[in-house]
Amino acid sequence: MNENPYKSPQIPAEPAFFRDMDPFARPTWVRWQMMVILMGFTCLNHFHRQSLPAAVSVIMRDCGFTKIDMGWIYFSFLLAYVIFMVPGGWLADWLGGKRALVISGLGTASLVAATGLCGYIAIPTLAFAALLVVRFPMGLLTTSLFPAAGRIAQAWIPFGSRGWANGLVLGATTIGVAAAPTVFNFLSDVLTWQLACLLMGVITASLTMLWAFHGRNSPAEHPQVNRAEQELIGAVQKSAAPPAASDFGRMLMNPSLLLLTANYAAVGYYEYTLFYWMKYYFSDVLKYPEQTSRYFTSVVALAMVFAMPLGGILSDVLVRTWGYRWGRAAVPIFGMLGSAVLLFVATRVQGQLAVVSLFFLAHFAIGLCEAPTWVAGLEIGGKSCGTSAAIVNMGGNLGGLFAPVVTVYVADKYGWNAGFLVASLACLLGVVLWLGIRLKHPATSSND
C-alpha cells in the first residue's frame, strides 16, 4: 500500500470535540485569551515602529533633523533587530516565553517613552545622538518578541489550529502599521508627539503587566485552564527545559531550516519593496494625486490583515487533507507564484482601479505565505522553537534590509518596472527553495 509518509494524523476539529463532551465540562477558552494578548504585543510593536515615520515631518521640524538623520535613526533600530535576532530567539527558549515577553514589553515601553523625552532636547546634535542610543536597544529588545509569541502559541494551541492562531498574531502587526499614521498623528495633534510617545509607553507597560499576571508558558501552569482544555490542547507537561548549545549547531546543519530561512528572505525582500516604495510609485511615478496615493497605499496594506489569518487556516486544512509537508508548503508556493505574477502585471496595466486592485491582490497573496512559513520554522525547532523561528525571521529581515536600496538602484538604472520585477523574481526563487524543504510531522520528529 502506497501511504503518504508526510500525512499527518487526523486531528478532529474543535466543534466535533465539543459535541462529544458533556456540555458542563467543555474546555475553557484561556488559550484564546493568550492569543489576544499576543496580538496586542505584536500590534503595538509595529505601531511603535511606524510612529516616527508617521510624524516624521513634525519630528524633523521640532528637532532640526534632516532626512539623512531620520534615515540613520530608522537604521539603528533595524540594525540591532537583525544582529541580535538569533540571540533574542535563544533567550526566549532559555527564559521561556512568559519572562521573555515581560522583559521585551517593559523594555520597549520605557524606550518608547524615552523616544518622546529625546524630543525635548534643544540641541539637534544631542537629540540625534540620544535617539540613536534609544532606538538601538529598542531594536534589540524587540528581537525576542516574535520567537516568544510563537513559542507560546505552540504550547497553547492544538496542532490542527496552529496556522490559524499564528496567522492572527502575525496579522495583528498590520493593524499596528495601518493604525499608526492616523492614531499617532491624532495623538500628536492633541498632545504633541513627545507626549504621544509617553502615552504609548504607558499603554505598552500596562499590556505587559496584564501578561505578567495572566500569561503562562503552558496550559499546565495556568490555574484557570480546566482538564478538558488541557486534553484538547494535548498539554501534559510544563514548559520544556532550556535549550542546549548543541541545539543551535544542529539547526545550522538542518538544510530545510536554512532553505526556509532563504525563502523567508525572499518574502521579506518582496514585502519591504512594497512597504517602502509603493506610495512613491503611486504618487511620483504614476503621478496620482497625493491624497489618492495615500489612500491607495493604506488600502493595499490592509490586504495583509485578512491574508495572514487566512493563510494559516488554509495551511491547517491542507495539512489534514494533503499531509504535513505539502499542507505547509502548498500555501506559500502558490502565494509566492501569485505574488510574482500579480506584481508583474500591476506595473504594466493602465487605469487606477486596475493598478490598485492588482497591487492589493499581490499584497494579499504574499500575506498568505506568512503564517505557514512561520509555523514551519517553529515546528522544525521542536523544544528550541524560539531559536529556529528567530533564524527564519532573521532571514526575512535581511531580505527586507536590502530591498529599499536594491529596488531604487535598479529603478534608477532600468526603470521602476524593473525595480519591481526584481521582487517578482525573488518570489519565484522562493518557490524553488520551498521545493527543497523537507518537513517532518512534529509528532514523529526527533527534535521534540
LINFEN-V854638 format. One line per field, one symbol per residue. psi: psi as a letter, one per 20 degrees, with the letter a starting at -180 (. if undefined). A space follows every 50 residues. Layout:
psi=???
//
This chain:
psi=popoiipqqpoqqghhghhjqphikqqrkhhhgghgghhgghghghghhi gghhkhggghghikqrhgghghgghhghghgggjgghhghhhgghqhghg hgggghggghhghhghhhiiphogghgghghghghghghghhhigggggh gghhhipqgijhggghhgghhhhhggghhgggghhghhhgiqhghhgggh gggghghhhgghhhqqhrhhipiiprhhhghghkoiraqrqqqqhhgghh gijohhhghhghghhgggggghghghigggggghgikqqghggggggggg hihhhhhghhhgggggghhhhirgghhhhgghghghgggggghghhjirq pgggghghgghghgghhhhgghgggghghhicilhggghhgghhgghggh hhghggghgghhgirhhhghhhgghhghhhgghhhipopqphhipih.
//
